[in-house]
Amino acid sequence: MLNTIFAKKVGMTMKYTPEGKQVGVTVLSILPTSESGSRTKEKHGYEARQVKIQMSKFKSILKEVRNAQEADFLVGDVVRVTGVSKGKGFAGVVKRHGFAGGPRTHGQSDRERAPGSIGQTTTPGRVYRGKRMAGRMGGEKVTTRGLKILEINEKEMAIIGAAPGHRGSLVTVTKV
């Protein structure tokens, strides 16, 4: 088995550890995979293995796994989970970037959640690229590190903590 597992997020629930402590866990359904090829340093410039992931009866996805070593996943192993975060839609600067907003007094009744000044004056005479402003939030690739496996079998695994993505989304679990 590779050091990477592809899974579908089932959802979150609560379980007990062997010590009797209650923890929140993410339940992942392990997807069937088959190795379909490889990339070599001589021919392609990097090393990787191509893996075909069977999402459903009619849908499969082809992915590449770099730094692929053979590894077994066991209870207690520390893993990192990568997925696409939930989309939140259009959000203002207070929700999206944690801005404090303007004062709540001195006649500023309509500026509580506004971003404030966004640029300078004559020099440079523009707003810099990457300026934190209101816009679409979420829907980006996120990696959560340091999660532990609580339970694992051939079909499912339970990881202590929250994994990125919505129910049914594809996540990548990599053994550290």
C-alpha positions, 0 to 999 in steps of 0.5 A, spaced: 500 500 500 502 507 498 503 512 503 497 515 500 490 513 501 484 517 497 477 517 500 470 520 500 468 524 506 462 521 509 461 526 515 463 528 522 461 524 528 463 523 536 467 516 538 471 514 544 478 513 545 481 507 548 482 511 554 475 513 554 475 520 552 470 523 547 473 526 541 470 528 534 472 524 528 471 525 521 469 518 518 472 517 511 470 512 506 476 509 503 476 509 495 478 503 491 485 504 487 489 501 482 496 503 479 496 505 472 503 508 470 509 511 473 513 517 472 521 516 472 526 522 473 529 520 466 523 520 462 519 526 465 524 529 470 520 527 476 518 521 480 511 519 481 506 513 481 499 514 477 493 512 481 486 511 478 481 512 483 474 509 482 469 514 485 463 511 483 460 505 478 461 510 472 466 515 474 474 515 475 479 520 477 486 519 475 491 522 480 499 522 481 502 521 487 509 523 488 514 521 493 510 514 494 513 509 498 510 503 501 507 504 508 501 501 512 496 505 515 495 503 523 491 506 529 495 511 532 498 513 526 499 521 524 496 523 518 495 529 514 489 530 510 488 535 504 481 537 500 478 542 497 474 547 503 467 548 503 465 554 499 462 560 503 460 565 497 461 572 497 463 575 504 466 581 507 472 583 510 470 582 517 468 575 516 473 573 510 480 576 513 478 578 520 478 585 520 476 589 526 471 594 522 471 602 524 469 605 530 462 604 533 461 611 535 463 618 533 458 619 527 460 612 524 454 609 524 454 606 517 462 604 517 462 598 522 464 592 517 467 597 512 475 595 510 477 602 511 482 605 506 485 601 501 491 604 498 495 610 498 495 617 495 499 619 488 504 614 489 503 609 487 497 611 485 494 604 485 491 599 489 496 593 490 495 586 487 493 581 493 490 587 497 485 583 502 478 585 500 471 582 500 470 577 495 469 569 494 471 565 500 472 558 501 473 553 495 480 552 496 485 547 497 487 546 504 491 541 508 490 539 515 496 536 519 497 532 525 491 528 525 491 521 528 487 515 526 482 512 531 479 506 527 481 503 520 479 497 516 479 496 509 473 500 507 472 506 512 477 510 517 476 515 523 480 520 524 480 525 530 479 532 528 476 535 522 478 534 515 477 539 509 471 539 505 463 537 504 460 531 505 462 526 499 468 530 497 475 527 495 480 527 500 487 525 500 490 522 506 498 521 507 502 518 512 507 523 515 
